[in-house]
Structures are given as structure tokens and as C-alpha cells.
Amino acid sequence: MEINVKNCNNITTAKIVIEENKLNIKLAPNGTGKSTISKAIQFASSNNQNALADLLPFKLREHNPENLAPDVSGVEHINSIMCFNEEYVSQFTFKPDELVNNSFDIFIRTEAYKAIEAEIKQYIENVQQQFTNNPDLEILISNLKELSGAFKITASGGLSKSTAGMKGLSGGNKIVNIPPGLEPYQPFIQSPKSVNWIDWQVKGQKEFSELSTSCPFCTSDSTEKKEQIAKVSQEYNKNLIKNLLNILDVVENLGDFLSEEARKNLHIITSLKNGIEKEHEEYIVTVKSHIDTLIEKLEKIRTLSGFHFKEGEKVGEKLPTYKVDLQFLNTLNSEKTRTIISSINQSIENLIQQAGPLQGKINIQKREMSRLVECHQKDINDFLTYAGYRYEVSIIGDDEQAQLKLRHIDNSSHLSGGSQHLSFGERNAFSIVLFMYECLAKKPDIIILDDPISSFDKNKKYAILEMLFRRDADQCLKGKTVLMLTHDVEPIIDTLKSVRSQFSNQVSATFLQLRDNEISEQPIAGNDIKTFIQICDQILASSQDPIIKLIYLRRKYEVLGELGNAYQVLSNLFKKRDTPEDHRIPSNENCKNAPLSSDDLSSGITEITSYVSDIPSDYPSMISLFKDEERIKKLYQDSNNGYEKLQLIRILLDINRIDNSVIRKFINETYHVENEFIFQLDPSRFDLMPEYVVKECDNILETFEA
């Protein structure tokens, strides 16, 4: 697929080609726009126009006569993307009781597992359908839960006085039993809006009764009625009445679901004048106990699955325990409840007849779960061992309660979470591995890895690559469409050179080059990765200018550590010294260096001309080449290679006169990091030099010319 990005941050245009079902490594120096490409693809594919608009380049925010806007094409067919970047790591939270949330869904619920789960569901579907589109059962469960929730059993077996139910019943039913003297208020107390009326009456009495002897509503004299008016607030509390009404409503709604005796007894209890006594409490405890037992049974039946059967349990022996026997729940043993329960019990009886085949499917499910647990534990722990991390993980817990736990190898106890124990690098390593498993579970169309492993040590980098791409395709990201954006050349060296056979044809690598805000791609093949010695020998055998050849020859001696006569001559040529010095000999007390002997000079020149034949064979003529500023400038202007430009700047100018110390250090130690590796990309073909460094050299050259 080809994705085109326009007008996003520092990028005017970028064309990115992604090969599907492969690891696509895009190498680019920092500052090229790797994260911008990642964000642009994500925002465009999810149609997040506001976020995409925020990528508008700063240069267009004040002056944009053509109304240019961020634009991304080629992502229309991408429905889902998952991206591993700094934001993912920062948002990744290690849970207090497990390393990652939803461990079961990530590690166990694979496609194969889901298929077995679906087969088991077919067997129990008839049982679960008893709860689908069954309004009577829905009403029953809802009202049972509400009545049970109104009361709480204490440790001693009584009713807690702080619950809504007890508060509503403790003062008696003052809606039916209106206190003496308040009979005139009966229409209001027994109306559907009694709670609102009580609230209104009490507020009015408290706030306005002291203002006047007149009624605040009709202004008639209320002196003789003040005591009666005040008694309403003494006898009635809107919250208690509200609790009472709720109890009355739910008992009324349960109606035919209760046994005749239970209806009668609850009617008596909820109509008591002076509140409930101990025997009433005990009866409510019995009713609540029966309700809780039935709710528990119904919930167990409703959620019936293969997870309900432990290892070694016989399905045919356990299923009968799911049936509901109302004779032991006599307060709920009514004709209407029996009708519902009878249908549920029959569905369980039908399932018992299929216990044999169901047992077989459940056994397969448990074996698959055991296999997945063992496989994932081994893979993650092998990775931790190979990468040098002193931790192990275990997947602990039955069925859907399975959780990924962490422990240090020096301690047998599982850690509570991970953030407080793991270092920054360790958290990153866990995050990227768990990100991989999340990708396997969610199956995005494209997976983006934004500089995922640059901060790791060499052995850890390869351990992560191995974990992500070197196992069976259903257990890692092999064969998935992956875009890896990185400034680290090592993944390319590993996958295309060092162990390329292990990655077969699964990798596509390119170099992203930024020039004048436009990004172009340059393919990278295995033969583009060479030792610096190979690169030097290749340049020396070419038709390049002799000065360019000498740049690479000097570097070859440095890499090999051969600082003999030839290197001494080259060092003096690059410093443009008329009298060559021998830096192998310590300087004298006046800080003067010893001159290079004529024999050593002659020997060095002979060796140099054996590599570079098209250069003068005497030192003065050689020096004249390096002092020819116009020639050096032309070589600089003609060169398209940042590495050569920096070396030419070193020849042309006194580096110590460059004010920018960062650029000065960069020029002096060009490719300091990359040259620590055995292999690297050929700097004469791949311009790995950041554009800003080359532009700064251009500015420096212009300044010195002026």
C-alpha cells in the first residue's frame, strides 16, 4: 500500500510504501518526521479531522494564501490501527493485582478458544434463552433484588437498623395509620405525591411560621392551628416516608410471585402502626434469605458456561444442583413463580440429557486453556531470561479470573503491580511484549512501532525482535502488517544481514531521507550493509576524487587502529601542515611536536599512493591539493553525501573557529555511534547525516567565505 502525507508538521510531502503482511522498517535520523508520519496515519484512518488539523506546519499558521491543510491518502481501507509509542508506554498501567488488565481476553481467548466456547454455548443456549425476552422473569429478578437490597443482615443474624428498609418500617406505617390530630391532612398524606407534600409542608412551617400568625398560603389566622401544623414535621420525615413507600411498592410489585402466606405476613408487617418487633424482623430475615438464595441460583443459571465446571468435575453430576427447589423457599413458592422456575428446571433437565458430549467439549476447552497458559508463560519467561531481566510471570486463576502475575526470581511471592518495582527500561520491555499480545487479541489492520527499541541494550534489542517476530505466526507479529519507524540501524542489520535467514522474506527496509521538507524512500538490501573496511575499499577502487578517497583511507586506518607512517602523513595533510609532524612521539617541554622523519614520510607516501594512485607522490604537491580552497569548495558543493561534506568542512576550515559547539563536536566525531558497530549502512550511498547539520555546515561555509 502507498500512503501519501502532505503538510504535516515539518513534512511538505512524504510517500511511504508499506508491504502488507511484512515487517516494514523505516530508518531515519531523529527530526526527520517519523512520529509525524505515525500520527498522520492514525488520525486519518480514524477520521479524526481535528487532531489531523493540529499537524498543520507552523509556517502555514500565519501565512497560508493557498489554504493548504494536512492531508493523508492511501489509508481509506485501514479500519483499525494500534501504535506502540511513548504515549502508549506512559498510559500503560500495571494493575495492583495483575500486570495488565483483561489478562484472560489477551492471553487465553484466542480464535481457537472462541470456537470451542461457541460450541459449548450451543449446548447451554436453551438454558440461557429462559432469561431472554422473558418479561415476567425480568420483573421477578428486579423486584427481588430491590426488596433484598433494602435490608442488610448483621453479623449476629438480625437486621441492620441503618438500611433503608428498616428506616422505612421502624416507625410504623403512618400513611395508613395517621397520628391523632392529623386526620385533616389525610388527602395529602395518602396521595401519590405525599413525599413532596411533606417536604413542602415542613419547609413552610420551619421558614415562615414565625413571620406571622397568618397562614403563609391563605393568610387566614392560624394561631389555633400552629400546634397541629408543627406536628406534621414531628411525625413525618420525607426520607423515611420515601423509604416506606419504596418497600410498599416493591411488595406490591412482587405480588403473585410471593406465596399467599408471605403476601399476608408482609402486608401485616408493612401496615403496623407502631413499627416492627423482633418476630417481624426474623420473618423479614427469612424472606430475604429465600430471595438471596433464589437470586444466586438464577444468576448462576443465567451465566452458565464451561467455566462453571472445575477440573475433574462430572457435568452430569453437577448440573442437577442448578435446579431450583421452591419447597425449601416457601415464601416464594407461588403458582406464578413455580411456572417460571418449572420452565428453567426443564431446560436444565434437557441439558443433563446431553451431559456426555458437553463434557467432551469442556474437556477440550480446559486442555486448550492449559496449553495457552503454558505456552505464553514459557514465551514471556524465555524472553525475560534472554534479555537479562530477573523476573518471571505466571498466569494464575481459574478460567475467566486468570491473571498475569509478576515475581522476582529471588522471591517466591507475586508482586503487587509492577510500576513500583520495575525500572524504566523494564517497564518499556514489558509494555512492548504485552502490546504484542494485545495486538494478537484485537487484530488491527496495521501495527505501528514508533522507535520501539532504540533505548535498549544490544542483547535486549534482539531479544525483543525475537519475541515480536520469530515465533509461530499466531503467537507473535510475524505475517502481520507492521510499520517500524526507527533511528536505530541495528534492527536492519539483524534482520537483513546478521541473522537474515531467521527472518526469511518477512522484512522490507527503507531509508527515509528528508530534504527541503520532502521525504523520499530509498530501499535497503542486505548487500547495502557493510563493514566500514568494505566501504573504504569500495571507495578506493572507484573513480572518486583523490581527496574523497583519502578521507575514507584515513578513516580506514582509524577503524583498524593502524596509526603508522601512512596515517601520520594523512593526518598532516588534513591539517595542512607544511612541515609534517609525528604525533607518535610525545611533544617537548615547549609543546612542540617532533617532525616526521624523511624515511617515515617517504614510507607513508608510498603506502598512500599504493591505495590512491592518482595523487602526487611528493608531500608539497599533496599539501597543495588540500590548500586549494576552490577545489575543496567545489567538492563540497558537488557532494550529495553528508558524511563527505562534514569531512570536507574539516579540511577547509579550522574547526575550533566554529562557534556552535554541538556542530563542532558532530563534525569531529561524525557517526561516532554507528561506527561502534561491526556493520553499518554505506554512508556514501545512504545520507544518514541529519539535514540540519548539513545546512549548518552550509551556513558556516558561507560565513567564512564572506
Stockholm file with secondary structure:
# STOCKHOLM 1.0

chainA/1-706         MEINVKNCNNITTAKIVIEENKLNIKLAPNGTGKSTISKAIQFASSNNQNALADLLPFKLREHNPENLAPDVSGVEHINSIMCFNEEYVSQFTFKPDELVNNSFDIFIRTEAYKAIEAEIKQYIENVQQQFTNNPDLEILISNLKELSGAFKITASGGLSKSTAGMKGLSGGNKIVNIPPGLEPYQPFIQSPKSVNWIDWQVKGQKEFSELSTSCPFCTSDSTEKKEQIAKVSQEYNKNLIKNLLNILDVVENLGDFLSEEARKNLHIITSLKNGIEKEHEEYIVTVKSHIDTLIEKLEKIRTLSGFHFKEGEKVGEKLPTYKVDLQFLNTLNSEKTRTIISSINQSIENLIQQAGPLQGKINIQKREMSRLVECHQKDINDFLTYAGYRYEVSIIGDDEQAQLKLRHIDNSSHLSGGSQHLSFGERNAFSIVLFMYECLAKKPDIIILDDPISSFDKNKKYAILEMLFRRDADQCLKGKTVLMLTHDVEPIIDTLKSVRSQFSNQVSATFLQLRDNEISEQPIAGNDIKTFIQICDQILASSQDPIIKLIYLRRKYEVLGELGNAYQVLSNLFKKRDTPEDHRIPSNENCKNAPLSSDDLSSGITEITSYVSDIPSDYPSMISLFKDEERIKKLYQDSNNGYEKLQLIRILLDINRIDNSVIRKFINETYHVENEFIFQLDPSRFDLMPEYVVKECDNILETFEA
#=GR chainA/1-706 SS CEEEEEEETTEEEEEEECCTTSEEEEECCTTSSHHHHHHHHHHHHTTCHHHHHTTCCTHHHHCCTTCCCCEEESCTTCCCEEEESHHHHHHCCCCSSSSSTTHHHHHTCCHHHHHHHHHHHHHHHHHHHTTSSCHHHHHHHHHHHHHHHTCCBCTTSSBCTTSHHHHHHHTCCTTTSCCTTCGGGHHHHTSTTHHHHHHHHHHHHHHHTTTCSBCTTTCCBCGGGHHHHHHHHHHCCHHHHHHHHHHHHHHHHHGGGSCHHHHHHHHHHHTCSSCCCHHHHHHHHHHHHHHHHHHHHHHHHHTCCGGGSCTTCCHHHHGGGGSCCGGGSGGGCCHHHHHHHHHHHHHHHHHHTTHHHHHHHHHHHHHHHHHHHHHHHHHHHHHHHHTTCCEEEEEESSGGGCEEEEEETTCSSCCSCSTTTSCHHHHHHHHHHHHHHHHHHHCCSEEEEESCSTTSCHHHHHHHHHHHHSSCGGGSSTTSCEEEEESCSHHHHIIIIITHHHHTTCEEEEEEEEETTEEEEEEECGGGEECHHHHHHHHHTSCCCHHHHHHHHHHHHHHHTCCSHHHHHHHHHHTTCSSCBCTTSCCCTTSCCCBCCHHHHHHHHHHHHHHCTTSCSSHHHHHHHHHCHHHHHHHHHHCCCHHHHHHHHHHHSCGGGCSCHHHHHHHHTTTTTGGGSSCEECTTTSCCSCHHHHHHHHHHHHHHHC
#=GC SS_cons         CEEEEEEETTEEEEEEECCTTSEEEEECCTTSSHHHHHHHHHHHHTTCHHHHHTTCCTHHHHCCTTCCCCEEESCTTCCCEEEESHHHHHHCCCCSSSSSTTHHHHHTCCHHHHHHHHHHHHHHHHHHHTTSSCHHHHHHHHHHHHHHHTCCBCTTSSBCTTSHHHHHHHTCCTTTSCCTTCGGGHHHHTSTTHHHHHHHHHHHHHHHTTTCSBCTTTCCBCGGGHHHHHHHHHHCCHHHHHHHHHHHHHHHHHGGGSCHHHHHHHHHHHTCSSCCCHHHHHHHHHHHHHHHHHHHHHHHHHTCCGGGSCTTCCHHHHGGGGSCCGGGSGGGCCHHHHHHHHHHHHHHHHHHTTHHHHHHHHHHHHHHHHHHHHHHHHHHHHHHHHTTCCEEEEEESSGGGCEEEEEETTCSSCCSCSTTTSCHHHHHHHHHHHHHHHHHHHCCSEEEEESCSTTSCHHHHHHHHHHHHSSCGGGSSTTSCEEEEESCSHHHHIIIIITHHHHTTCEEEEEEEEETTEEEEEEECGGGEECHHHHHHHHHTSCCCHHHHHHHHHHHHHHHTCCSHHHHHHHHHHTTCSSCBCTTSCCCTTSCCCBCCHHHHHHHHHHHHHHCTTSCSSHHHHHHHHHCHHHHHHHHHHCCCHHHHHHHHHHHSCGGGCSCHHHHHHHHTTTTTGGGSSCEECTTTSCCSCHHHHHHHHHHHHHHHC
//
